[in-house]
Amino acid sequence: MRAMKILFCSYVFPPNIGGIETVSRILASEFCRLGSTVTVVTSTPGEQVAASYEVIRRPSLRKLRRLARDADIIFENNISLKTLLPLWLCRKPIVITHQGCLTRLDGSRRWREHLKLSLLRFCHNIAISKAVADALPVESIIIGNPFEPDEFEEGGKAGRDRDIVFLGRLVSDKGCDLAIRALAILKTQGLNPSLTVIGDGPEMPALKQLTTELGLNSQVEFLGTIREGRGKVVARHRIMVVPSIWEEPFGVVALEGIAAGCAVVASRGGGLPEAVGPCGILVPNGDAERLASAIKDLITDASLRDQLTAGRKHHLEHFQPEIVAKRYLEVFESALRK
């Protein structure tokens, strides 16, 4: 596999916390480890950190074009007009990974989305799931996102003294309120499982109020954002819930739960089923009753949990950082030959 100079464009990047930020950091590190030289450009402010790649934050247009001239290939982890348009005239191969379907949350498209779609036929395209690929007007290679095995597989060695965990941003489309409502349903059936909420966001006050209104304060614990050691905390739980209301393009958080040894209950829309694979139960998006039913099945049936987690190592092989990065580099090499 040839060494390349990769200009890696990621609009968001650490120290921000999120799925795209994590994937970008993993891929940049793996590309370097496999012999390529990587320069990351991002709009996210922050301090320079020790890494095998250089991070340039908010570069000028002149600086951006100079970086492109020095690169063999331009890679955008999620399309951004802010970097794509200035780099368009550099005449270097451009590879774009689509972390979504280029629609707004309500499914609509405005001028920005239509402009992005019009540019795709001039680029090499990667989709993170079949669900995303099917929504794009161009042929795309499907490569699922990687996860952090060192963080979550190591955490899986802990004992399990908690029932359910939710991990994610506390925004309305992630459906954490559904998990809380599902607990209230189970309470009427004589079941009182614990729920740990890891994450922060604008919905935190409303979620805490809902917990109080439903009389669940003794069952629900809000831990906020955990920057280090998330895997150990997740691995204390038997079940992870991913109750997204919108159709997730993929779902790295499901991979993290599976790696930590949890059985997963997730929404069936979008690309989440591809992330969950054979390691969980899928329920209709936005259905608290069906979510509660699936949780009940897993809480009361240890053999079902064992059955779902039995194939986790085989499933996760496809999303190991080195495997994913090598597939990317193969796409880059192909783009350079055309």
Order of alpha helices (4+ residues) and beta strands (2+ residues): beta-alpha-beta-beta-alpha-beta-alpha-beta-alpha-beta-alpha-beta-alpha-beta-alpha-beta-alpha-beta-alpha-beta-alpha-beta-alpha-beta-alpha-alpha-alpha-alpha
